[in-house]
Amino acid sequence: MIAADRPMLRPSDAKLLYIDQCARLVHLPRSAFSGLLRRGDLVIANDAATLPASLQGTHWPSEAPVEVRLAGRPTLDLGAVAEFAAIVFGAGDFRTRTEDRPRPPALAPGDELAFGPLRAVVRRLLDHPRFIAIQFRGSPDAIWAGLARHGKPIQYSHLASELALWDVWTSNAALPVAFEPPSAGFLFSWQMLADIRAHGAAFATLTHAAGISSTGDPELDQRLPFDEPYYIPRATAAAVAIARRHGDRVIAIGTTVVRALEHAAMRDGSDAGVRSGFGLATQRIDSRSELAVSDAVLSGTHEPGTSHYELLRAFADDDTLVRANRELNAAAYRTHEYGDSVLIERSKARRREADSQSRHSGGRPPNDESIVEAPGGGGTPTAT
């Protein structure tokens, strides 16, 4: 695979590798996604808009330059915008590979950081020299204004040109709570949404604070993904319930949607149920995970060893993913957030495991012949 080095949300030549439940691999244009849908399918996307989460500033005690990348928060409440977890680098910017960025000056609780007129303080170190809890000073309105004026989207060295904020927003972006874009949703356009409806599928949204994809440090990368808050509207939870009741597929657009749905199902505690409302996704999804809700995932192309790739192992076995990687490389698919896509149906083996669990607990196993028109849409989160 090659890195996508231009911030084009919907390039006309975007590719899609489709991996069906029998582990068959098919190359398609990404615009063909809607043609793979069945009547009754429920497509769920993350509507989080992306924060300008990279801040260039100064570490006051040493007067050394730093870059702070906001990386986590416990809530989606727009009024609770003072406290974040953050990754801190020394001098430099995205033009240097993240892995090669220097560490920041020695940080200690109480140290002040300045980003123009926006001020923050280091509250505590989070078990690593460049991972901190940070607290901004000022009112929520002043903090939002400071982020808008001085923040920039997080980006990496594979992109030569500096990103603008509109480069990281999907077409259905709502609340600015993501730290990096939920980029699987870049395929959507108004025409794509119309095509989804035309194929008899439903469309719904949730809000998940998509986290960072790399810290530049192998030890920290092993902790990814960090805990991430989410919100599931009642309409979306109801649509999932109807789809599961009738055996229709739930197709997650991006790994963040999988993580939110599966965590909400864990919280619900019932068979394939998804609880609406606010939550904090704390789990890791990998080959050992038994998916309760997600039947397929549309994702970017990811390299083995990353947290995103680990999540894909919940849908397909390792042999299938190895074959897929060979195909992606042979066909020169583009990787990273502006790259091409894969659509992976949960394999028959994985579905049999889930169905066995469902029958054991008295639930109803999926029936692919059922047809239902599920309601789409969603609400807007306000505060936790």
VOLODO-212148 format. One record per residue: y, z, x of N, C-alpha, C in turn. Coordinates in steps of 0.1 Angstrom, whole numbers, padded with zeros to 4 digits, always signed. Layout:
<nodes>
YZXYZXYZX;...
</nodes>
This chain:
<nodes>
-0012+0000+0008+0000+0000+0000+0012+0000+0009;+0023-0005+0003+0036-0005+0010+0046+0003+0002;+0056+0008+0009+0066+0016+0003+0076+0007-0005;+0078+0011-0017+0089+0004-0025+0102+0009-0019;+0110-0001-0014+0122+0003-0007+0135+0000-0014;+0134-0004-0027+0146-0007-0035+0145+0000-0048;+0156+0006-0053+0156+0014-0065+0157+0006-0078;+0146-0002-0080+0146-0011-0092+0136-0004-0102;+0141+0000-0114+0133+0007-0124+0123-0002-0130;+0126-0014-0133+0117-0023-0140+0116-0036-0134;+0111-0038-0122+0111-0051-0115+0101-0060-0123;+0105-0073-0124+0097-0082-0132+0083-0084-0126;+0081-0082-0113+0068-0084-0107+0060-0071-0105;+0063-0060-0112+0056-0048-0111+0042-0050-0115;+0033-0043-0108+0018-0044-0110+0013-0032-0117;+0001-0034-0123-0006-0023-0130-0021-0024-0127;-0027-0014-0121-0041-0014-0119-0047-0005-0130;-0055-0011-0138-0061-0004-0150-0076+0000-0146;-0078+0013-0147-0092+0018-0145-0097+0023-0158;-0107+0017-0164-0112+0021-0177-0122+0032-0176;-0127+0037-0187-0136+0049-0187-0149+0046-0181;-0152+0033-0179-0165+0029-0172-0163+0026-0157;-0151+0030-0152-0147+0028-0138-0145+0013-0134;-0143+0005-0144-0140-0009-0141-0125-0010-0137;-0122-0019-0127-0108-0020-0122-0103-0034-0126;-0091-0035-0132-0085-0047-0136-0070-0047-0131;-0066-0058-0125-0052-0060-0121-0045-0067-0132;-0033-0062-0135-0025-0067-0146-0010-0066-0142;-0001-0074-0148+0013-0071-0147+0016-0058-0155;+0025-0050-0150+0028-0037-0156+0033-0039-0171;+0040-0050-0173+0044-0053-0187+0033-0054-0197;+0021-0055-0192+0009-0056-0201+0004-0043-0206;+0011-0032-0202+0007-0018-0206+0005-0017-0221;+0014-0022-0229+0013-0019-0244+0001-0027-0250;-0003-0038-0243-0014-0045-0248-0027-0038-0246;-0028-0028-0238-0040-0020-0236-0041-0009-0246;-0031-0007-0255-0031+0004-0265-0040+0000-0277;-0045+0010-0283-0053+0009-0296-0044+0015-0307;-0047+0011-0319-0041+0017-0331-0045+0032-0331;-0034+0040-0333-0037+0055-0333-0034+0062-0320;-0034+0054-0309-0031+0060-0296-0017+0068-0297;-0017+0079-0289-0004+0086-0288+0001+0086-0274;+0012+0080-0271+0018+0079-0258+0029+0089-0257;+0028+0098-0247+0037+0109-0245+0044+0107-0231;+0057+0107-0231+0065+0106-0219+0074+0119-0217;+0078+0121-0205+0087+0131-0201+0101+0126-0202;+0109+0133-0210+0123+0128-0212+0133+0136-0203;+0129+0143-0193+0138+0150-0184+0147+0141-0176;+0160+0143-0177+0169+0136-0168+0169+0143-0154;+0173+0136-0144+0171+0141-0130+0185+0147-0125;+0184+0159-0120+0195+0166-0114+0200+0159-0101;+0212+0160-0097+0217+0157-0084+0213+0169-0075;+0201+0170-0071+0195+0183-0065+0196+0184-0050;+0202+0174-0044+0204+0175-0029+0219+0178-0026;+0221+0189-0019+0234+0194-0016+0236+0195-0001;+0246+0188+0005+0250+0189+0019+0261+0199+0020;+0259+0209+0029+0268+0219+0030+0268+0226+0044;+0273+0239+0044+0274+0246+0056+0268+0260+0054;+0261+0265+0064+0256+0278+0065+0266+0287+0071;+0273+0295+0063+0285+0302+0068+0283+0311+0081;+0273+0319+0081+0271+0328+0093+0271+0320+0106;+0264+0308+0106+0263+0301+0119+0272+0289+0120;+0279+0285+0108+0287+0273+0107+0279+0261+0109;+0266+0261+0108+0258+0249+0110+0256+0241+0097;+0255+0228+0098+0253+0220+0086+0239+0222+0081;+0237+0221+0068+0224+0222+0061+0224+0213+0050;+0212+0209+0046+0209+0202+0033+0200+0211+0025;+0204+0214+0013+0196+0222+0004+0191+0213-0007;+0178+0213-0009+0172+0206-0020+0166+0216-0030;+0173+0216-0042+0168+0224-0053+0154+0220-0056;+0145+0230-0058+0131+0227-0060+0124+0234-0071;+0130+0244-0077+0123+0251-0088+0132+0260-0095;+0129+0263-0108+0136+0273-0116+0126+0278-0127;+0128+0290-0132+0118+0295-0142+0120+0291-0156;+0132+0284-0159+0135+0281-0173+0143+0268-0174;+0142+0262-0186+0150+0250-0189+0164+0254-0195;+0167+0266-0197+0179+0270-0203+0191+0265-0195;+0199+0257-0201+0211+0251-0193+0221+0261-0190;+0221+0273-0196+0230+0283-0193+0226+0292-0181;+0213+0291-0178+0207+0299-0167+0206+0289-0155;+0217+0286-0150+0218+0275-0139+0222+0281-0126;+0222+0294-0124+0226+0301-0112+0215+0302-0102;+0202+0304-0106+0192+0307-0096+0182+0296-0095;+0178+0292-0083+0168+0282-0080+0160+0286-0068;+0148+0280-0067+0141+0280-0055+0146+0267-0048;+0146+0267-0034+0152+0256-0027+0145+0254-0014;+0145+0242-0009+0140+0238+0004+0153+0235+0013;+0153+0241+0025+0166+0239+0033+0162+0232+0046;+0170+0222+0049+0169+0215+0062+0181+0217+0071;+0180+0215+0083+0191+0215+0092+0199+0202+0091;+0207+0199+0102+0215+0187+0101+0208+0174+0099;+0214+0165+0092+0208+0152+0089+0208+0149+0074;+0202+0138+0071+0201+0134+0057+0188+0126+0055;+0187+0120+0043+0175+0113+0039+0171+0101+0049;+0180+0097+0057+0176+0086+0066+0166+0090+0077;+0165+0102+0079+0154+0108+0088+0142+0111+0080;+0131+0108+0084+0118+0111+0077+0118+0126+0074;+0114+0130+0062+0114+0144+0059+0106+0152+0068;+0094+0146+0073+0086+0154+0083+0093+0156+0096;+0103+0148+0099+0110+0149+0112+0123+0157+0111;+0127+0162+0099+0139+0169+0097+0139+0182+0105;+0150+0186+0111+0150+0199+0118+0150+0210+0108;+0145+0222+0113+0146+0234+0104+0161+0238+0103;+0164+0246+0093+0178+0251+0092+0180+0262+0102;+0192+0267+0104+0195+0279+0112+0187+0291+0106;+0185+0301+0113+0178+0313+0108+0186+0318+0095;+0178+0319+0085+0184+0323+0072+0180+0338+0069;+0189+0345+0062+0186+0359+0058+0192+0362+0045;+0187+0371+0037+0193+0374+0024+0207+0378+0026;+0215+0373+0017+0230+0376+0018+0238+0366+0025;+0231+0357+0032+0239+0346+0038+0245+0337+0028;+0258+0333+0031+0265+0324+0022+0263+0309+0026;+0263+0301+0016+0262+0286+0018+0274+0280+0010;+0280+0270+0016+0291+0264+0010+0289+0249+0008;+0291+0244-0004+0290+0230-0007+0304+0225-0013;+0313+0222-0005+0327+0220-0010+0331+0234-0016;+0337+0233-0028+0341+0246-0034+0330+0254-0041;+0318+0247-0042+0307+0254-0048+0300+0263-0037;+0298+0276-0041+0293+0286-0032+0280+0292-0037;+0271+0295-0028+0258+0301-0031+0255+0312-0021;+0245+0320-0024+0241+0331-0015+0225+0330-0015;+0220+0332-0003+0206+0333-0001+0201+0347-0007;+0193+0347-0017+0188+0359-0023+0176+0365-0015;+0167+0356-0012+0155+0361-0004+0148+0349+0002;+0140+0351+0012+0131+0341+0018+0118+0341+0010;+0112+0329+0008+0100+0328+0000+0088+0325+0009;+0086+0334+0019+0074+0333+0028+0074+0321+0037;+0086+0315+0039+0087+0303+0048+0101+0302+0053;+0104+0298+0065+0117+0298+0070+0126+0288+0063;+0121+0278+0056+0130+0268+0050+0128+0269+0034;+0121+0279+0029+0119+0280+0015+0126+0293+0010;+0136+0292+0002+0144+0303-0002+0147+0304-0017;+0151+0315-0021+0157+0317-0035+0172+0317-0033;+0179+0309-0041+0193+0307-0039+0200+0311-0052;+0212+0316-0051+0220+0319-0063+0234+0314-0062;+0238+0305-0071+0251+0300-0071+0261+0310-0077;+0273+0309-0073+0284+0318-0078+0292+0310-0088;+0297+0317-0098+0306+0311-0108+0299+0310-0121;+0307+0305-0131+0302+0304-0144+0293+0292-0145;+0284+0291-0156+0276+0279-0157+0284+0266-0157;+0295+0266-0164+0303+0254-0164+0308+0250-0150;+0312+0260-0142+0316+0257-0128+0305+0252-0119;+0293+0258-0121+0282+0254-0113+0278+0240-0117;+0277+0237-0130+0274+0223-0134+0284+0213-0128;+0297+0217-0128+0307+0208-0123+0305+0206-0108;+0301+0217-0101+0299+0216-0086+0287+0207-0083;+0276+0209-0091+0265+0200-0088+0268+0186-0091;+0275+0183-0102+0279+0169-0105+0288+0163-0094;+0297+0171-0089+0307+0166-0079+0301+0164-0065;+0292+0174-0061+0288+0174-0047+0273+0171-0045;+0265+0172-0056+0251+0169-0055+0248+0154-0055;+0236+0151-0049+0231+0137-0049+0216+0138-0053;+0211+0127-0057+0196+0127-0060+0189+0129-0047;+0178+0137-0048+0169+0138-0036+0163+0124-0034;+0162+0121-0021+0156+0108-0017+0150+0109-0003;+0142+0099+0000+0134+0099+0012+0137+0086+0020;+0132+0086+0033+0137+0076+0042+0131+0062+0039;+0121+0060+0030+0117+0047+0027+0127+0039+0019;+0137+0046+0014+0148+0039+0007+0160+0038+0016;+0164+0025+0019+0175+0024+0028+0189+0027+0023;+0191+0024+0010+0204+0026+0004+0204+0039-0004;+0216+0045-0004+0218+0058-0010+0217+0056-0026;+0209+0065-0032+0207+0065-0046+0219+0070-0054;+0222+0063-0065+0232+0068-0075+0224+0075-0085;+0231+0084-0093+0224+0092-0103+0217+0083-0113;+0223+0072-0117+0216+0064-0127+0204+0057-0122;+0202+0057-0109+0190+0051-0103+0177+0060-0106;+0180+0073-0109+0168+0082-0111+0167+0086-0125;+0173+0080-0134+0172+0084-0148+0164+0073-0156;+0154+0078-0163+0146+0069-0171+0154+0065-0184;+0149+0055-0191+0157+0050-0203+0157+0060-0214;+0148+0070-0214+0148+0080-0225+0152+0094-0219;+0160+0094-0208+0164+0107-0202+0173+0115-0212;+0170+0128-0212+0177+0137-0221+0184+0148-0212;+0178+0160-0212+0184+0171-0205+0182+0170-0190;+0192+0173-0182+0191+0172-0167+0184+0184-0161;+0171+0183-0160+0163+0195-0156+0153+0191-0145;+0151+0178-0143+0141+0174-0133+0147+0175-0119;+0139+0178-0109+0144+0178-0095+0142+0165-0088;+0132+0158-0092+0130+0144-0088+0126+0136-0101;+0128+0123-0102+0126+0116-0114+0111+0116-0119;+0109+0118-0132+0096+0116-0137+0093+0100-0138;+0090+0095-0126+0092+0081-0124+0081+0072-0131;+0070+0078-0135+0061+0070-0143+0068+0064-0155;+0078+0070-0160+0086+0066-0172+0095+0054-0169;+0097+0050-0156+0105+0039-0153+0101+0026-0160;+0089+0025-0164+0084+0013-0170+0090+0011-0184;+0095+0021-0190+0100+0020-0204+0113+0013-0205;+0114+0004-0215+0126-0002-0220+0125-0002-0235;+0136-0005-0241+0136-0006-0256+0125-0016-0261;+0124-0027-0254+0113-0036-0258+0099-0030-0256;+0097-0023-0246+0084-0017-0244+0081-0007-0255;+0091+0001-0259+0089+0011-0270+0086+0003-0283;+0093-0008-0285+0090-0016-0297+0076-0021-0297;+0071-0026-0285+0058-0031-0283+0047-0020-0286;+0050-0008-0281+0041+0003-0284+0039+0005-0299;+0050+0005-0306+0049+0007-0321+0042-0005-0327;+0044-0017-0322+0038-0029-0328+0023-0029-0326;+0018-0023-0316+0004-0022-0314-0003-0010-0322;+0005-0004-0331+0000+0007-0339-0001+0020-0332;+0005+0021-0320+0004+0034-0313+0017+0042-0316;+0017+0055-0314+0028+0064-0316+0034+0068-0302;+0047+0072-0303+0054+0076-0290+0060+0089-0293;+0058+0098-0283+0065+0111-0284+0069+0116-0270;+0077+0126-0270+0082+0131-0257+0080+0146-0256;+0081+0151-0244+0082+0165-0240+0092+0165-0228;+0096+0177-0225+0106+0179-0214+0099+0188-0203;+0098+0182-0191+0091+0190-0180+0100+0188-0168;+0103+0199-0161+0112+0199-0149+0104+0194-0137;+0102+0181-0136+0095+0174-0125+0100+0179-0112;+0090+0183-0103+0094+0189-0091+0095+0180-0079;+0096+0185-0067+0097+0177-0055+0084+0172-0051;+0083+0160-0044+0071+0154-0040+0067+0158-0026;+0077+0162-0018+0074+0165-0004+0084+0175+0001;+0080+0185+0009+0089+0194+0016+0091+0191+0031;+0083+0182+0036+0084+0179+0050+0076+0188+0059;+0069+0198+0053+0062+0208+0061+0048+0209+0055;+0037+0206+0063+0023+0206+0058+0020+0219+0051;+0024+0231+0056+0021+0244+0050+0027+0245+0036;+0040+0241+0035+0046+0242+0022+0041+0231+0012;+0038+0219+0017+0032+0209+0009+0019+0213+0002;+0012+0222+0009-0001+0227+0003+0002+0236-0010;+0014+0240-0011+0018+0249-0023+0022+0240-0035;+0024+0227-0033+0028+0218-0044+0017+0216-0053;+0020+0214-0066+0033+0216-0072+0037+0230-0074;+0050+0233-0073+0055+0246-0076+0054+0249-0091;+0056+0261-0096+0057+0264-0110+0068+0256-0116;+0066+0250-0128+0076+0241-0134+0077+0244-0149;+0089+0246-0154+0091+0249-0168+0090+0236-0176;+0086+0238-0189+0085+0226-0198+0089+0231-0212;+0091+0221-0221+0093+0223-0235+0086+0212-0243;+0078+0217-0253+0070+0207-0261+0076+0209-0275;+0082+0198-0281+0087+0199-0295+0076+0201-0305;+0079+0206-0316+0069+0208-0327+0063+0194-0331;+0072+0184-0332+0067+0171-0336+0057+0166-0326;+0059+0168-0313+0049+0163-0303+0036+0171-0304;+0037+0184-0306+0025+0192-0307+0017+0188-0320;+0024+0185-0331+0018+0180-0343+0011+0167-0341;+0018+0158-0334+0012+0145-0331-0001+0146-0323;-0001+0155-0313-0013+0157-0305-0024+0162-0314;-0021+0172-0323-0031+0177-0332-0037+0167-0341;-0029+0158-0346-0034+0147-0354-0043+0137-0346;-0038+0134-0334-0046+0125-0326-0060+0131-0322;-0060+0144-0319-0072+0150-0315-0082+0151-0327;-0076+0154-0339-0084+0156-0351-0091+0143-0355;-0084+0132-0352-0090+0119-0356-0097+0111-0344;-0097+0118-0333-0104+0112-0321-0096+0101-0315;-0083+0100-0317-0075+0090-0310-0070+0095-0296;-0067+0086-0288-0064+0089-0274-0050+0095-0272;-0048+0104-0263-0035+0109-0259-0033+0103-0245;-0023+0095-0243-0020+0089-0230-0007+0095-0224;-0009+0101-0213+0002+0108-0206+0009+0099-0197;+0022+0098-0198+0030+0090-0189+0035+0099-0178;+0027+0099-0167+0031+0107-0156+0023+0120-0155;+0022+0125-0142+0014+0137-0140+0021+0149-0145;+0034+0149-0147+0041+0160-0153+0037+0162-0167;+0035+0151-0175+0031+0152-0189+0017+0158-0189;+0008+0154-0181-0005+0160-0180-0004+0175-0178;+0004+0179-0168+0005+0193-0165+0010+0201-0176;+0020+0196-0183+0026+0204-0194+0016+0205-0206;+0010+0193-0209+0000+0194-0221-0012+0203-0218;-0017+0202-0206-0029+0210-0203-0025+0225-0202;-0014+0228-0197-0010+0242-0197-0007+0247-0211;-0001+0239-0219+0002+0243-0233-0011+0245-0241;-0022+0237-0238-0035+0239-0244-0041+0252-0239;-0040+0255-0226-0045+0268-0221-0038+0280-0228;-0025+0279-0230-0018+0290-0237-0022+0291-0252;-0026+0280-0258-0030+0280-0272-0043+0288-0274;-0052+0285-0265-0065+0292-0265-0075+0286-0275;-0071+0276-0284-0080+0270-0293-0085+0257-0288;-0095+0251-0295-0100+0238-0290-0090+0227-0291;-0086+0222-0280-0077+0210-0279-0064+0212-0286;-0060+0224-0287-0047+0227-0294-0036+0227-0283;-0024+0223-0288-0012+0223-0279-0001+0231-0286;+0003+0242-0280+0014+0250-0286+0027+0244-0283;+0036+0244-0293+0049+0239-0291+0058+0250-0285;+0069+0247-0280+0078+0256-0274+0079+0256-0259;+0085+0266-0254+0087+0267-0239+0075+0273-0232;+0073+0268-0220+0063+0273-0211+0066+0271-0197;+0058+0277-0188+0059+0276-0174+0046+0272-0168;+0045+0259-0164+0032+0254-0159+0029+0260-0145;+0019+0268-0144+0016+0274-0131+0003+0270-0125;-0005+0261-0132-0018+0258-0128-0018+0245-0119;-0029+0244-0111-0031+0231-0103-0042+0224-0110;-0040+0211-0112-0050+0202-0118-0057+0193-0107;-0070+0194-0107-0077+0186-0096-0091+0183-0102;-0100+0179-0093-0113+0175-0097-0121+0185-0104;-0118+0198-0102-0125+0209-0109-0119+0212-0123;-0109+0206-0127-0102+0209-0139-0109+0201-0151;-0110+0208-0162-0116+0203-0174-0104+0200-0184;-0101+0187-0186-0089+0184-0194-0092+0186-0208;-0083+0192-0215-0084+0195-0229-0077+0185-0238;-0067+0178-0233-0059+0170-0242-0058+0156-0237;-0055+0154-0224-0052+0140-0218-0064+0131-0217;-0063+0120-0223-0074+0110-0222-0072+0099-0212;-0059+0097-0209-0055+0087-0199-0042+0091-0193;-0039+0086-0181-0027+0089-0174-0021+0076-0168;-0009+0073-0171-0002+0062-0164+0006+0069-0153;+0004+0065-0140+0010+0072-0129+0015+0061-0119;+0023+0066-0109+0025+0057-0097+0013+0057-0088;+0013+0050-0078+0003+0049-0068+0005+0061-0058;-0005+0068-0056-0004+0080-0047-0014+0081-0036;-0010+0086-0025-0019+0087-0013-0028+0099-0014;-0041+0098-0009-0050+0109-0009-0044+0121-0002;-0046+0133-0007-0041+0145-0001-0028+0150-0007;-0021+0142-0015-0010+0147-0022-0014+0154-0035;-0005+0162-0040-0008+0169-0052-0009+0160-0064;-0002+0149-0064-0003+0139-0075-0017+0133-0075;-0022+0129-0063-0035+0123-0062-0046+0133-0066;-0044+0146-0062-0054+0156-0067-0055+0156-0082;-0044+0155-0089-0044+0155-0103-0052+0143-0109;-0051+0132-0102-0058+0120-0107-0073+0122-0106;-0078+0131-0097-0092+0133-0096-0098+0140-0108;-0089+0145-0117-0094+0151-0130-0098+0140-0140;-0094+0128-0137-0096+0116-0146-0108+0107-0141;-0109+0106-0128-0119+0097-0122-0125+0103-0110;-0138+0099-0107-0145+0105-0096-0140+0099-0083;-0144+0105-0072-0138+0101-0059-0142+0087-0055;-0155+0083-0059-0159+0069-0055-0150+0059-0062;-0146+0062-0075-0138+0052-0082-0124+0052-0076;-0119+0064-0072-0105+0064-0066-0105+0057-0052;-0116+0059-0045-0117+0052-0032-0117+0037-0034;-0124+0032-0044-0124+0017-0047-0110+0013-0051;-0104+0022-0059-0090+0018-0064-0081+0017-0052;-0082+0027-0043-0073+0026-0031-0075+0013-0023;-0087+0009-0022-0090-0004-0015-0083-0015-0022;-0084-0015-0035-0078-0026-0043-0063-0026-0042;-0057-0014-0043-0043-0012-0042-0038-0017-0028;-0045-0014-0018-0041-0019-0005-0043-0034-0003;-0054-0039-0008-0057-0054-0007-0047-0062-0014;-0042-0057-0026-0033-0064-0034-0018-0061-0032;-0016-0053-0021-0002-0050-0017+0006-0043-0028;+0000-0034-0034+0007-0026-0044+0018-0017-0037;+0029-0015-0044+0040-0007-0038+0038+0008-0043;+0041+0017-0033+0039+0031-0036+0053+0038-0037;+0053+0051-0040+0065+0059-0042+0071+0056-0055;+0083+0062-0058+0088+0063-0072+0092+0050-0078;+0095+0040-0070+0099+0027-0075+0088+0017-0073;+0076+0022-0071+0065+0013-0069+0058+0008-0081;+0045+0004-0079+0037-0001-0090+0030+0011-0097;+0021+0008-0106+0015+0018-0114+0000+0017-0115;-0007+0028-0119-0021+0028-0122-0022+0034-0136;-0031+0029-0144-0035+0035-0157-0050+0039-0156;-0052+0052-0157-0066+0057-0155-0071+0064-0168;-0081+0058-0174-0088+0065-0185-0097+0076-0180;-0098+0087-0187-0107+0097-0183-0121+0091-0183;-0129+0092-0173-0142+0086-0172-0152+0092-0182;-0162+0084-0185-0172+0088-0195-0178+0101-0191;-0181+0103-0178-0187+0115-0174-0178+0127-0176;-0165+0125-0173-0156+0136-0176-0154+0139-0191;-0154+0129-0199-0153+0131-0213-0166+0138-0219;-0178+0134-0214-0190+0141-0218-0189+0156-0215;-0184+0159-0204-0182+0173-0200-0173+0180-0210;-0162+0174-0214-0153+0180-0223-0158+0181-0237;-0166+0170-0241-0172+0170-0254-0182+0181-0256;-0190+0183-0245-0200+0193-0245-0193+0207-0247;-0182+0209-0240-0175+0222-0242-0169+0223-0256;-0165+0212-0262-0159+0212-0275-0170+0215-0285;-0182+0209-0284-0192+0212-0294-0197+0226-0293;-0198+0231-0280-0202+0245-0278-0193+0255-0284;-0179+0251-0285-0170+0260-0291-0167+0258-0305;-0175+0248-0311-0173+0245-0325-0163+0235-0329;-0157+0229-0318-0147+0218-0321-0153+0205-0324;-0144+0195-0327-0149+0182-0331-0147+0173-0319;-0158+0166-0314-0157+0157-0303-0149+0145-0307;-0143+0138-0297-0135+0126-0301-0144+0115-0307;-0138+0107-0316-0145+0096-0322-0136+0084-0320;-0139+0074-0311-0130+0064-0308-0128+0054-0319;-0136+0055-0330-0135+0045-0341-0124+0049-0351;-0120+0062-0351-0110+0067-0360-0096+0061-0358;-0089+0059-0369-0075+0053-0368-0066+0062-0375;-0054+0065-0369-0044+0073-0375-0031+0069-0370;-0021+0070-0379-0007+0067-0375+0000+0081-0372;+0001+0085-0360+0007+0098-0357+0022+0097-0356;+0029+0108-0360+0043+0108-0359+0047+0109-0345;+0058+0102-0341+0064+0103-0328+0076+0112-0328;+0084+0110-0317+0097+0117-0316+0095+0131-0311;+0106+0138-0311+0106+0152-0306+0119+0158-0309;+0120+0171-0305+0132+0178-0306+0139+0180-0293;+0150+0187-0293+0157+0189-0281+0157+0204-0277;+0152+0208-0265+0152+0222-0262+0166+0227-0260;+0168+0239-0263+0181+0245-0261+0181+0257-0251;+0173+0267-0254+0173+0278-0245+0159+0285-0246;+0155+0291-0235+0143+0299-0236+0145+0313-0240;
</nodes>
